[in-house]
Amino acid sequence: MNIFRRRGIVDHAVSGIAMLNCKQVNELAGDYHSGELSLAKRISVYVHLLMCVHCRRYVKQLGVTIDSVKTLLEEPACSDKALEETISHITNNKVKKD
């Protein structure tokens, strides 16, 4: 590590990295997931996530939610005819059971 410090690499990499609290991580979570944070902010969030299980769960769940919404938006919507057939099928099966 001394060789890096002598060359100014460590000092440059560490400057701008601050310990974040849970509220700050919450505010940065969307940008963290989408990769829009600077290196220093990304590292700050990552370090906090290493130590905080609650924020780690939150960021993981946020990622799942974002990915799910993207998937839903990419899938084609069902046609009116298919929807009517599904409703008819459900209704007919319910009537037979009663």
C-alpha positions in Angstrom: 0.0 0.0 0.0 2.9 2.3 0.6 3.8 2.3 -3.1 0.3 3.5 -3.9 0.4 6.1 -1.2 3.7 7.4 -2.5 2.2 7.7 -6.0 -0.9 9.5 -4.6 -3.3 6.8 -5.8 -4.7 6.0 -2.3 -5.1 9.6 -1.3 -6.9 10.4 -4.5 -9.2 7.3 -4.3 -10.0 7.9 -0.6 -10.7 11.6 -0.9 -14.4 12.3 -1.3 -15.4 9.0 0.3 -17.5 9.6 3.3 -19.4 7.3 5.7 -23.1 7.5 4.8 -26.0 7.0 7.2 -29.1 4.9 6.3 -31.1 7.9 5.1 -28.4 8.9 2.7 -28.1 5.4 1.3 -31.9 5.3 0.9 -31.8 8.5 -1.1 -28.9 7.2 -3.3 -30.2 3.6 -3.7 -31.9 4.2 -7.1 -28.9 5.8 -8.6 -26.6 3.1 -7.1 -28.7 0.4 -8.7 -28.7 2.1 -12.1 -24.9 2.8 -11.9 -25.3 6.6 -12.1 -23.2 7.4 -9.0 -19.6 8.7 -9.0 -16.9 6.2 -8.0 -16.6 7.9 -4.5 -20.4 7.8 -3.9 -20.6 4.2 -5.1 -17.8 3.1 -2.8 -19.5 5.0 0.1 -22.7 3.2 -0.5 -21.0 -0.1 -0.9 -19.1 0.3 2.4 -22.3 1.2 4.2 -24.0 -1.9 2.7 -21.2 -4.1 4.0 -22.0 -3.0 7.5 -25.8 -2.5 7.4 -28.0 -5.5 6.9 -31.2 -3.4 6.7 -29.9 -1.2 3.9 -28.5 -4.2 2.1 -32.0 -5.8 2.2 -33.6 -2.5 1.0 -31.2 -2.1 -1.9 -31.6 -5.7 -2.9 -35.4 -5.4 -2.8 -35.3 -2.2 -4.7 -33.3 -3.9 -7.4 -35.8 -6.8 -7.6 -38.6 -4.2 -7.9 -36.9 -2.2 -10.6 -36.1 -5.4 -12.6 -39.7 -6.6 -12.2 -41.2 -3.4 -13.4 -38.8 -3.4 -16.4 -39.9 -7.0 -17.2 -43.6 -6.0 -17.0 -43.1 -3.1 -19.3 -41.2 -5.2 -21.9 -43.9 -8.0 -22.0 -46.7 -7.4 -24.5 -50.1 -6.8 -22.9 -52.7 -9.5 -23.5 -55.4 -8.8 -26.1 -59.0 -8.1 -25.2 -60.0 -11.5 -26.6 -57.5 -13.4 -24.5 -58.7 -11.4 -21.4 -62.4 -12.2 -22.2 -61.5 -15.9 -22.7 -59.7 -16.0 -19.3 -62.5 -14.3 -17.5 -65.0 -16.7 -19.2 -62.9 -19.7 -18.2 -62.7 -18.6 -14.6 -66.4 -17.8 -14.4 -67.4 -21.1 -15.9 -65.2 -23.1 -13.6 -66.5 -21.2 -10.6 -70.1 -21.8 -11.6 -69.4 -25.6 -12.0 -67.9 -25.8 -8.5 -70.8 -24.1 -6.9 
